[in-house]
Amino acid sequence: MAARVPGEVPDGGWGWMIVVAAFLMSALVFGVIRSFGVFFLSFVDYFSEVSSTVSWITSMAVAVQQFSSPIASALSNYFGARPVVMSGGLLASLGLIFACLATNLIHLYLSIGLLSGFGWALVFTPSVAAVSRYFNKRRTLAMGMAFTGVGIGSFVFSPLFQYLLDEYTWRGALLIIAGMMLNLMACGALIRPLTLKEDRVCAVVPGGGQQSCCGTGSMIFNLLDLTLLRHWPFMTLVLSITLINTGYFVPYVHFVAHARLIGFDEYQAAFLMSVAGVLDLIGRLLSGWFSDLRKMQLVHILMLWTSLTGLTLIVLPFGRTYPVLMLISVAYGFCSGALTPVVFSLLPEIVGIGRIYGALGLLQMLESVGGLLGAPMSGWLRDVTGNYTASFVVAGVFLLLGSLVLFSLPSALTCCHLQSRTQDEAEECKSMTASNGSVFEAQCPPIDPSNASSMNIEVA
């Protein structure tokens, strides 16, 4: 299908089908990853390995998915999102098919960790970027709806995988899940090619239909959009999200253990996280709806939800009764869910919608450092102190630090929106930003970005 060049972002229409596809893809990718612990004991028993060794299967898959995101972005810039997502779905399925034949853990590392992990990277990054490109005024709501697939997938797949494991053993269960992964190809087929006027001029298009960057090195540099590493507002957001990620996932690892430690049984403890999961879904949807009202700037909304999430983590270890812990669980689930769609909606406003593929890939790769360090650090604090108080307090402090870093964005100190609707508004926005001592080029984009100089694009 030929690419269309609309006058502006569609902000609906076929975009809602993209949201449905992204919902299913987020469920199939992260719902499966979150539910993969069901196979943990089966792998330990079958391969006679220690728990720490088996844990590397999921950890490797997550690491490969995150660190391969820039590759997914580059391929999407070159080929478009549709073939990349469909290829990712095929690779994810093949990885699980090969895992059915595993005779040792190395096979699982290579099949699930490496092959399926890379396939999931090719699926997730382009699908999120596609939602961003199809929406403007309702982008945050669309993001919130797409990301609810993560929670619903986690809720559904855990008991489903346990049933498959009981009925067909782990080999049969993995084969059935591999078949489920093929649905990612159908979801990818729903992503229609969409070319916007805001897209980068120095784009590399197969067949030479558009002027390409000269030189292989320049081509790769441009496809990965590595000039964003010199884009200080983008790098400020990356630093903030990395700090947030360091503390964000700690409750998923240690909340249940903390509740058990202070005297509640396993069912009461597990129910706390179930409640947090339900409120996470509600938070994503309501945050998306509220953010798109544009009563506040997205950066201010992100600061609000991040700060509240951090505060809930700080007070969590001081809750000793079940009603108080339940209240904290509700607050954490809602606030942590609410900040997620705002992050992915703020990103295109900072770098421009034409650079969303490269920006999203680099963001996921760099922010993964926080996610990988957070849980081990909190576990170390628990070993040193004998309880989880320091773990949760430090996690909350990291979120508060991430919120403070957002104040470094010039947009946080102005009252104008990042995407001005008219030329007069754009000029006013630029003058206000310049009066604060710095010019945030991506904050106040010109109305006609038809040439590289008007878009402030750095071309290697």
N, C-alpha and C positions, 0 to 999 in steps of 0.2 A: 504494500500500500504506500503510495507516495506521501511524503511528509507535507503537512499543511502549514501555512504561515498565517495565523490569525492576526488581527489587529492588536489583540491583547490576550492575556491568559484566559482560557475558556471559563474558568471559575464555575464549573458544573458540567452539565451535559454528559458526555462520555466519561468525564472525570469521576463520576460516581461509580462507574464500572471499574475504574482504576482503584478506587477505594475498596470495593468488594474484593478485587484481586489481591490488593495489599493486605487486607484483613486475613484472607485465607493463607497467604504466604507467610505472614508473621506468625499465624497459628501453627503452620506446618514446620516452620524453622525453629522458632524459640519455644513453642509449645512442646515440640519433640525434645529439644535440648534440655528443657527444664524437667521433663518427665523421664529422662533417660536413667535416672537413679533407680528405677524399678528393676533394671537389669543388673544392678551393682552386685548383689549377693550371688546371683546366678553365675556371673563371671568369676567372682572370687572362688566359689566352690568348684566350678568346672576346670579352671586353669590352675587351681591350687596356688594362687598368688595372694600377696598381702593387699590390704585395702588401699594403701597409698599408691601402689603400682597400678591397680585397676582404675583409680581416680583419674589417672592421666588420660584416659580415653576421652572423657567429656572435656577435660581441661584443654587438651590439644585441639579438639574440634572448635571450641570457643576461641582459642588463640588464633587458629588458622583463619576462622571466619572474620575476625576483627583485623588481623594484620594483612589479609588479602583484599581488604576493601578498596585500597587505591587501585589495585589491578582491575577490580570490577568497574571502578569509575572510569579508568582509561579505556577499557573495552567498550563501555557504554558510550563514551565520547566518540569512539571510532565507528562502531557498528550500530549503535542505538540500543535502547534498553531491552527491546523484545527478544532478539536472538541471544543476548547475554543471559537473561533470566531463564529462558527455555533451556539453554545449555547447562546452566547451574542446576536446574531441576533434574536433568538427566544424570549429571555427575553425582548429585546427592543420592539418587536412587541406586546408581551403580556401586557407590561406596557401601551401602547397606547390603546389596546383593553379595558383594565380595565378602562382607563381614559374616554372612551365613556360612561361609566355607572356612572360616578361621580355625586354625589348629593351635595357635598360641597368641599371646597378647600383641606381639609385633604386628601380626596381621590386622588386628583391630585398630592399632595405632595408625596404620597406613590406610586402611579402608574407611573407617569412621572418622578418625581424627584428621587425616590429611585430605582424602578424596571428597568425602561428604562435607567436611568443613569448608573446603574451597568452593564446592557447589553452593553451599548456603551463603557464602560471601557474594557469589555471582547473582544470587536471588535477592538478598535483602537490600543491598545498597541501591541498585537501580530501581527497585520497586518503591522505596521511600522517596527517591528523587523524582520518580514519575508523578507521585501524588503532589509533590511541591510544584511541579511544572504545570499541572492542570488546575491549580487553585491559587487564588490571590486573597480576596476578601474573606473567604471561608476556609482558608488553608489550615488553620489550627484545629477547627472542628473536624475537617477531613483527616488530619493526622491522628487526632484522638480516636476517631472511629476505626481507622486502620489498625492502630496499636492495641485496640481491645482484643484483637485476635490472640495476642500473647497470653493474656489472662484466661480467656475462654479455652484456648488450646491446652494450657497447663491443667485447667480444671477437668477437661474431658479426657485427655490422653493418659493421665496417671492411672485411673481405674481401667481404662481400655487396654493399656499395655500389660497391666497385671493379669487381666483376663486372657489376653493372647499368650502370655508367658505360661500361665497355668494349663492352657489347652494345647499349645503347639510347641512348647519348650522355647528357649531363646533363639534358636536358629529359625524356626517357623515364624516366630513373632517378628524377627528382623526382616524376613522376606515379605511379610504382609506390610510392614511399615515402608519398605522399599517401594511397594506398589503405591502406597499413599503418596510418596514423594513425587511420583510421576504427575500428580495433579498440579505440581508447581509449573510444569510445562504448559498446561492448559491456562493457568493463571497468567503466565508470561505472554501467551498469545493474545491476551486481552489488552496489552499495552500498545496502543496505537502510536506510531511515530508522530512526534510533535516538534516542529521547529518554531522557535520564537524569535522575534526581532532582537531580544536581549541576548541571544546566544553569542558566544565569542566569535569574532570575525576570523581569527586565525584557527579555524576548525579544520580538522583533517577528515575528509570524506572519501570513502572508497570509490575509486573510479575517476577521481579528479574532478568531480562536479563543482568543487569549490576550491579556491586557491589554498594550497596547503603550505605548512611551514617547511622551510628548506632544511634539509639535513635530517638524518635519522635521529641524532641526539636531540635536536630541537623538537622533532615530532614527539618523541617519548616524553620530553620535558613538558611539552604543551598538553599532551593527553593526560598526564598525571596532574597537570595544573600546579606544578611545584612552586610557581611564583606566589602562591598563597602562603608559603612559609615566610615570605617577606611582608605579608599583609597583616599589620599589627592588630587591627580589630579582630580579624579571624583568629590569630594566635592567642589573643586575650580570651576569646570565647573558648578555645581549646583548653587553655590553662584552667579556666573556671570549671568546665565540664569534667576535666581530669580530677580535680579536687573533689567535685561532687561525687564522682564514681567511686572514689576511695572509700567513702562512707556509706554510699547509697545501698549497696548490696549486703552490708553487715547483718541487718535483721533477717534476711533470707537464710543466712547461715547459722546465726546464733540466737535468734529470738526464742525458738522452741526450746533449745537447750537451757537458756536462761530461765524460762518459765518452769521447766522441770527442776532446775537447781534450787529454786525458792519454794518448791513444795507442791506444785500442781502435777496432776497425772498426764500421761501422754496424750489423751484425747482432749483434755482441756487446753494443753499447750498447742496441739495441732490446730484446734479450732480458732485460736488467736490469729494464726497466719491465714486461715481460710477467710476469716472476716476481713483481714487486711487485703486479701486478693480481690474480694467483692468490691470493697471501697476503692481499690485501685482502678477498677473499670469505671466506676461512677465518676471518680476524679478526672479521668482522661476525657470523658465526654463533656462534663460540665465545664472543665477548664477550656476545652476547645470552643464551646459555645460562648463562654464569657469573653475569651480573648478576642474572638472575631467581632464582638460588639465595639471594639476599639475604644473603650472607655479609658483604658490605660495602655501605655506602650508595652510591647511584648517583653522588653528587657526588664521593665518594672514588675510585670507579672511573674517572670521567671525568678527575680529576686525574692518576691513574696513567698512563692511556693517552696523555693529552696531554703529560705530562712526558717519557715514553719516546719519543714521536714527535719532540718537540723535540730531545732528545739525539741521536737518530739523524741528524737534519739537521745538527747541529753537527759531528759526527764524520765526516759523509759526505765533505767535501772532502779529508780527510786519508787516505782510503783510496786507495792508489795501485796495488794489485794487484787482479786480477780476482776472486779468491776473497773478498777483503775487501769489495770493492764488492758482490758478490753477497750476502754476509752482511748488509751494511747495507740492501740492497734488500729482503731478506726481513724484516728487523726493521721497516723503515719501512712496507712494505705491510701487515704484520699489525697494527701499532699504530695506524696511521692509519685502517685499516678498522674496528678495534675501537672507536674512540671515537665513530664516527658514530651507531650506534643508541642509544648512551647519551645523547647530546645530546637526541634527540627523545623519549626516555623520561623524562628528568629534567624537561623542560619542563612536562608536565601535573602533575607533583608540586609544582612551584613555583607555578603559577597556578591549579591545579584543572582537572579534566577538562572542566568546563562552559565554560571560556574558551579551550579549545585552538585553536579556529579563529582567533580574533583574535590570540592570542599567536604562533601559528605564522606568520601572515602578517606581523606586525610584525617578528618575529625574522629572517625571510628578507630583508625589505627592508633592515633596518638592518645585518645582517651582511654584506650584499653589498659594502659599502664596503671591507672588508678584502680580499675576493676580487678586486675590481677594481684595488686598489692594489698587491697583493703582487707579481704578475708584472712590471709595469712597473718597480717599485722594484728588484727583483732584477736586471732587465736593465740598469738604469742603473748599479748597483754593478759589474756585469760590465764595462761599457764604461769605467768609471773605473779599475778595478783591473787589467783585462786577464785575469781568471780568475773562477771562480765561488765561490771560497772565502768571500768576504764575503757573497755572495748567500745561501748555505746557512746560514752562521753566524747572520746576521741573521734569517733565516726561523725557525731553531730558537729564537732568543731570543724572538721574538714568541709562539711556542707556549708557552714556559716562562712568559712574562708572563701569558698567558691562563690558565694553570693556577694561578698565584698569585692572580689576581683571584677565582677561585672560593672562596678562603679567606674572602672577604667575605660569603659566604652564611652565615647563622646555622646552617644545617643542617650546614655543614662542621665546626662546632665542637661538635656534639652526637653522641651515640651512638644516638639514636632514629631510626627510619625516618620518612620524610615522611608516609606514609599509615598512620595507626594503625588497628588492627583493632577495638578496643573503646573505650568511653568512658573507662575508667580509663587506658588507654594514652594516649589523646588528652590527658587532663588532665595526666598525668605529663610528656608531651612538652612541653606548653605551659609547665609550671612550670620544666622544665630549660632551655628556650629563653629564658624570661624572666630566669632567673638569670644568663644570659650578657650581660644588658644590653640586649637587644632582643627584640621579639616578632615572629616570622616567621609571619604569619597564615595564609599558604597552606601552611606546613609542617605544621601540626597541625590539620587541618580537623575540625570537629565531625562527629558521626556523622549528625545529621539536618540537612542543608543545605536545608530546605524553605522557608526564608524568607531575605530579603535580608540581614537583620542577622546571622543565624547564619553566612552565607557571607562576611561582610565584603566585600560587593560595593559598589563605588562606582558610583552611577547618576547620569549627567549630568542 
